[in-house]
Amino acid sequence: MTILGLKEAEVAPLVRAIAGDDLTGDALRERFARAAWTGIVEPGDRVAGILIAAMGATRALDAIVSRASTESLVKAAGGELDPDDAEKAVERWLPRLQSRVALLALKQAARYAVRLLIPGDAAWPARFADLGPHEPLALWLRGNESTLATADRSIALVGARAATGYGEHVAMEASAGLVDRGYTIVSGAAYGIDGMAHRAALASSGHTIAVLAGGVDRFYPSGHEALLTRIVDEGAVVSELPCGAAPTKWRFLQRNRLIAAMSGATIVLEAGWRSGSLNTAGHAAALGRPLGAVPGPVTSATSAGCHRLIREFDAVCVTNAEEMAELAPLPGGGAAQDADSEPGEANEPSAERVRITDALSTRSARLVDDIAALSGLSIATVQSVLGAMQLDGNAVERASGWVKTQ
C-alpha cells in the first residue's frame, strides 16, 4: 500500500521513530497523513480542518492525491464546505503534493529526536479544540512531552522584541512569580520580552513552552539558539509546521493563535502601538481567554500598545504575578516577533500578498510554480497577485523568474 506515492514500508520506520514503535495499520497511516498535511497547508487552513475532521487525514489526503471532484469533497464534509472555497483550497494545495518533501521532514525529525503529536494524544493541549477547524493538524515537538502536558495550567507572557529595561524587568518578575505559583510559561522565543520570560522560567526551575513559526529543527531567531537548546533540555519547543519549514511573517501571525489558545490567559507585558503582540492579544480575546496588560510610563512608546489594550479592548490592568494569576486560577484554588502592522488596519496587505512577498527573494529569481509551492497558494492566485505587485512596483518579472524590489 502506498501513501502519497510512498510505499508504507518506506515510511513506517520513520513514523514509528517519531510517534511510537507500536504504530501499525490505520493508526500509522493516519499519523503519516497528518505529518504530510502539515507541509501541504498553511497553518490554520479552515478548509483542511473541516475536511480532515470529516474524512480523517488519510482519506482526505488520498482524495486530494487522486484529484477527487469538488462535489465529492463537499459531500464528504457533510455540506460544511462551500464548493468555491473547496476548489480554491485544492488549487492552493496541489503545488505542495510532493512525497519527497514529506519524507525529508520525517527524516529530519528522526535526526533531531522530534516527536509528532496529534489530537487525542495524552500531551495534546486540550484547549486547542476551541480553535475549531483552525486547530493544528499535528504538533512537532522537541523536548519533553511532560512539559507540554502542563499546558492546561499555563499563562502566555508576550511582548515586543525591542523591549526596554523596564519591560524586561517586569517580564522576569512576572515569569518567576508565576512559576513559583505553579504555572507553565508559554511564549514565542523572540528577542525581548519573550526571551526574558523563558529565561526567568528556566532560572526558577519551572516549565516553559516555546511555540515557533517554523520547523523545530531550525531555531529562530538564531541568536536564541542557546536559549532554545536549554528549553529543549528542560521544557518543550513546538510547532505545527514540519521540520525544514521556514518562519515567515504569515506564519508568525498564525503561530500567535496557538500561544493564545494553549494558555489559560495572555499577558502583554510591553508593546508598541503596532506591536505583533497585539495580534496574540486579539486571538486571546476572540477565543474568550482572559487578557491582561501591564501599564508603563505614559511617555513610553513601547507601552502604548498595552495602554491601548486597556483603554480600547477591555484588557485587565495587571502589575505583578499575583494579579496575573487571578486571570487564570489553577484547579484547587491555586493562583513576537513584531509585525509591521496590526491586523485589521485599512492599509494592511492581503493574506495572499503577505505570503507571496514572503516567498519572493530580492536576489534570486523564482518561477511561479516555485512561488506557489513556497506560499501554499494556487498558481492562478500567485499570477494574479504578482501582476498587482508588478503594477505597484513591488515585484518585477525577469527572464529567469520573479523577484521583489523592496
C-alpha positions in Angstrom: 0.0 0.0 0.0 1.2 3.5 -0.8 0.7 6.8 1.0 1.3 10.0 -1.1 3.1 7.8 -3.6 5.4 6.3 -1.0 5.5 2.6 0.0 4.3 2.0 3.5 7.4 0.0 4.2 9.5 3.1 3.4 7.7 5.5 5.7 6.7 3.1 8.6 10.1 3.1 10.3 10.3 6.9 10.2 6.8 7.4 11.6 7.5 4.9 14.3 10.7 6.6 15.2 8.9 9.9 15.9 5.5 8.7 17.0 5.7 5.3 18.7 7.1 1.9 18.0 3.8 0.2 18.3 2.0 2.0 15.5 0.6 -0.2 12.8 -2.1 -0.2 10.1 -4.6 2.7 10.0 -3.1 4.4 13.1 0.3 4.6 11.4 -1.2 5.8 8.1 -3.2 8.5 9.9 -0.1 9.7 11.7 1.9 9.9 8.5 -1.0 11.7 6.7 -1.2 14.3 9.4 2.5 14.8 9.2 2.2 15.3 5.4 -0.7 17.7 5.7 1.4 20.0 7.9 3.6 20.6 4.9 0.8 20.9 2.4 -1.3 23.5 4.0 -0.5 26.7 5.8 -1.2 26.9 9.5 -4.9 27.4 10.4 -6.3 26.4 7.0 -10.0 26.1 7.7 -10.9 24.0 4.7 -8.3 21.4 5.6 -9.5 21.4 9.2 -13.1 20.7 8.1 -12.1 18.1 5.5 -9.8 16.2 7.9 -12.3 16.3 10.7 -15.0 14.8 8.4 -12.9 12.2 6.5 -9.8 11.6 8.6 -6.3 12.7 7.5 -5.6 9.6 5.4 -8.8 9.6 3.4 -8.6 13.3 2.9 -5.1 13.1 1.6 -6.0 10.2 -0.7 -8.9 12.3 -2.1 -6.6 15.2 -2.9 -3.9 13.0 -4.4 -6.4 11.2 -6.6 -7.9 14.6 -7.7 -11.3 13.9 -6.3 -14.0 16.2 -7.6 -15.0 19.3 -5.6 -18.6 17.9 -5.3 -17.3 14.7 -3.7 -15.2 16.7 -1.2 -18.2 18.9 -0.3 -20.4 15.9 0.2 -17.8 14.1 2.3 -17.6 17.2 4.5 -21.3 17.0 5.2 -22.1 20.2 3.5 -19.9 22.3 5.8 -17.7 23.4 2.9 -18.6 25.9 0.2 -17.8 24.5 -3.2 -15.9 27.6 -4.2 -13.8 27.5 -1.0 -13.1 23.8 -1.6 -12.0 24.3 -5.2 -9.7 27.2 -4.2 -8.2 25.2 -1.4 -7.3 22.3 -3.6 -5.6 24.7 -6.0 -3.6 26.0 -3.1 -2.5 22.5 -2.0 -1.7 20.9 -5.3 1.7 22.6 -5.8 2.8 21.1 -2.5 1.8 17.5 -3.1 5.4 16.3 -3.1 6.2 13.0 -1.4 9.9 13.8 -1.2 9.2 16.8 1.0 7.1 14.8 3.4 9.8 12.1 3.5 12.6 14.7 4.1 10.6 16.2 7.0 10.3 12.8 8.6 14.0 12.0 8.2 14.9 15.4 9.7 12.5 14.9 12.6 14.0 11.5 13.4 17.5 13.0 13.2 16.6 15.6 15.9 14.6 13.3 18.1 11.4 15.2 17.3 8.1 13.8 18.4 4.9 14.0 16.3 1.7 14.6 18.3 -1.8 14.6 17.0 -5.2 15.3 18.6 -6.1 12.6 21.1 -2.5 12.1 22.4 -2.1 12.5 26.1 0.2 15.5 25.8 -2.0 17.3 23.2 -3.2 20.7 24.6 -6.9 20.2 25.1 -7.6 24.0 24.7 -6.7 23.7 21.0 -10.2 22.3 20.5 -11.5 25.9 20.9 -9.9 26.8 17.6 -12.5 24.6 15.8 -11.5 24.0 12.2 -8.4 26.2 12.7 -7.0 23.7 15.3 -3.5 22.5 14.3 -3.4 19.2 12.4 -0.4 18.0 14.3 2.4 19.3 16.5 6.1 18.7 16.1 7.8 18.6 19.5 11.4 18.9 20.6 11.8 18.4 24.3 9.6 16.9 26.9 6.1 15.7 26.4 5.6 16.0 30.2 6.1 19.8 29.9 3.7 20.1 27.0 1.2 18.2 29.1 1.2 21.1 31.6 -0.3 23.5 29.1 -3.6 23.2 30.9 -2.0 25.3 33.7 -0.2 27.8 31.6 -0.2 31.6 31.1 1.2 33.3 28.0 3.7 36.1 28.5 4.3 38.1 25.3 5.6 41.5 24.3 7.8 43.4 21.8 11.2 42.5 20.6 12.5 46.0 21.2 11.9 45.8 24.9 13.2 48.3 27.4 15.0 47.6 30.7 11.6 48.2 32.4 9.8 45.7 30.2 12.4 43.0 30.7 12.4 43.6 34.4 8.6 43.2 34.6 8.8 40.1 32.4 11.5 38.5 34.6 9.5 39.2 37.8 6.2 38.0 36.3 7.6 34.8 34.9 9.4 33.9 38.1 6.4 34.7 40.2 4.0 32.7 38.1 6.4 29.7 38.0 6.5 29.9 41.8 2.7 29.6 41.8 2.7 26.5 39.7 2.2 28.0 36.2 3.8 27.0 33.0 5.1 29.9 30.9 4.2 30.0 27.2 5.8 32.4 24.7 7.3 32.7 21.2 11.1 32.7 21.9 11.5 36.0 20.2 14.0 38.6 21.3 13.0 41.0 24.1 10.0 40.1 26.3 9.6 36.5 25.0 13.2 35.6 25.6 13.2 37.1 29.1 10.0 35.2 30.1 11.6 31.9 29.0 14.9 32.6 30.8 13.2 33.5 34.0 11.1 30.4 34.0 14.1 28.2 33.4 16.1 30.1 36.1 13.2 29.4 38.6 13.2 25.7 37.7 9.8 26.0 36.1 8.1 24.7 33.0 8.2 26.7 29.8 6.9 26.1 26.3 8.2 27.9 23.2 6.0 28.0 20.1 7.9 28.5 16.9 6.7 29.8 13.5 9.0 27.4 11.5 10.3 23.9 11.8 11.7 22.9 15.3 14.9 21.7 13.6 15.9 25.3 12.7 15.8 27.5 15.7 14.6 31.1 15.1 15.8 33.6 16.0 19.3 32.2 15.5 20.6 34.4 18.4 18.4 32.4 20.7 19.9 29.0 19.7 21.4 28.5 23.2 18.1 29.5 24.9 16.1 27.2 22.7 18.5 24.4 23.3 18.0 24.8 27.1 14.2 24.8 26.6 14.6 21.5 24.6 16.5 20.1 27.5 14.2 21.3 30.3 10.9 22.3 28.6 9.3 22.0 25.2 9.7 23.6 21.8 6.7 23.0 19.5 5.5 24.0 16.0 2.6 23.0 13.8 5.0 23.2 10.8 7.2 20.3 9.7 11.0 20.2 10.0 12.6 22.3 7.4 9.8 24.9 7.2 10.9 28.5 7.2 9.4 31.1 9.5 7.5 33.8 7.6 5.5 36.8 8.6 2.2 35.0 7.9 3.3 32.0 10.0 4.2 34.2 12.9 0.7 35.7 12.9 -0.8 32.2 12.8 1.6 30.9 15.4 0.2 33.6 17.8 -3.2 31.8 17.8 -1.5 28.7 19.2 0.1 30.7 22.0 -3.3 32.3 22.9 -5.3 29.1 22.5 -2.9 26.9 24.6 -2.8 29.3 27.5 -5.3 30.0 30.3 -4.7 33.7 30.0 -2.5 36.0 27.9 -0.5 38.9 29.4 1.1 41.6 27.2 4.0 43.0 29.2 5.3 45.7 26.9 4.2 46.5 23.4 4.2 49.4 20.9 1.1 50.8 19.2 1.5 48.4 16.3 3.3 45.5 18.0 2.8 42.0 16.8 1.9 41.1 20.4 -1.4 42.8 19.9 -2.1 40.1 17.3 -1.7 37.5 20.1 -4.0 39.6 22.3 -6.6 39.6 19.5 -6.6 35.9 19.3 -6.9 35.5 23.0 -9.9 37.9 23.0 -11.5 36.1 20.1 -11.2 32.8 22.0 -12.7 34.3 25.2 -9.4 34.0 27.1 -8.7 36.4 29.9 -6.4 39.2 28.6 -4.1 41.3 30.8 -1.8 44.2 30.0 1.0 45.8 32.1 1.0 49.6 32.1 4.1 51.6 31.5 5.1 55.2 31.5 2.7 57.3 29.6 5.7 58.9 27.8 7.0 55.5 26.6 6.1 54.5 23.0 7.0 50.9 23.9 4.0 50.8 26.3 1.5 52.5 24.0 0.1 49.1 22.8 -0.5 48.0 26.4 -2.4 51.2 27.2 -4.4 50.7 24.0 -5.4 47.2 25.1 -6.6 48.5 28.5 -8.4 51.5 27.0 -10.0 50.1 23.9 -10.1 46.3 24.3 -11.0 45.8 28.0 -7.7 44.2 28.9 -7.3 43.9 32.7 -4.6 46.2 34.1 -2.1 43.9 35.9 1.1 44.9 37.6 2.5 41.7 39.3 2.4 37.9 39.2 -0.4 37.7 41.8 -2.7 39.9 39.7 -1.8 37.9 36.6 -2.6 34.6 38.3 -6.1 35.9 39.2 -6.9 35.8 35.5 -6.5 32.1 35.3 -6.8 30.4 38.7 -5.4 26.9 38.9 -7.6 24.0 39.8 -7.9 23.6 43.5 -7.7 27.3 44.3 -4.1 28.0 43.2 -3.4 31.1 42.0 6.9 38.1 18.7 8.1 38.9 16.7 6.7 42.4 15.9 4.6 42.7 12.8 4.7 45.8 10.6 1.1 46.5 11.1 -1.8 45.4 13.3 -4.3 43.1 11.6 -7.4 45.0 10.7 -5.6 48.1 9.6 -7.1 49.6 6.4 -3.8 49.6 4.7 -2.8 46.1 5.6 -1.9 43.9 2.6 -4.0 40.9 1.9 -3.0 37.5 3.4 -2.2 36.2 -0.1 0.1 39.2 -0.7 1.9 38.7 2.6 2.5 35.0 1.8 3.8 35.7 -1.8 6.0 38.5 -0.5 7.5 36.0 2.0 8.1 33.6 -0.9 9.9 36.1 -3.1 13.6 37.0 -3.0 15.3 40.3 -3.8 18.3 38.4 -5.2 17.2 35.0 -6.7 14.5 35.0 -9.4 11.8 32.4 -8.8 9.3 30.7 -11.1 5.6 31.0 -10.5 5.4 27.2 -9.7 8.1 27.6 -7.0 6.4 30.7 -5.5 3.1 28.7 -5.4 4.8 25.8 -3.5 6.5 28.2 -1.1 3.5 30.3 -0.3 0.9 27.5 -0.3 -1.3 29.2 -2.8 -2.7 28.2 -6.2 -0.8 29.1 -9.3 -3.7 31.2 -10.5 -3.7 33.2 -7.3 0.1 33.7 -7.4 -0.1 35.0 -11.0 -2.9 37.4 -10.1 -1.1 38.8 -7.0 2.2 39.1 -8.8 0.5 41.1 -11.5 -0.8 43.6 -8.9 2.6 43.7 -7.2 4.3 44.5 -10.5 1.9 47.4 -11.1 2.7 48.7 -7.6 6.4 48.4 -8.2 6.9 45.8 -5.5 7.8 42.9 -7.9 9.4 42.6 -11.3 9.5 39.7 -13.8 12.8 38.8 -15.3 13.7 36.3 -17.9 14.5 33.8 -15.1 11.5 34.5 -12.9 10.1 36.9 -10.4 11.9 39.0 -7.7 10.7 41.5 -5.2 12.0 45.0 -5.4 11.5 46.1 -1.8 
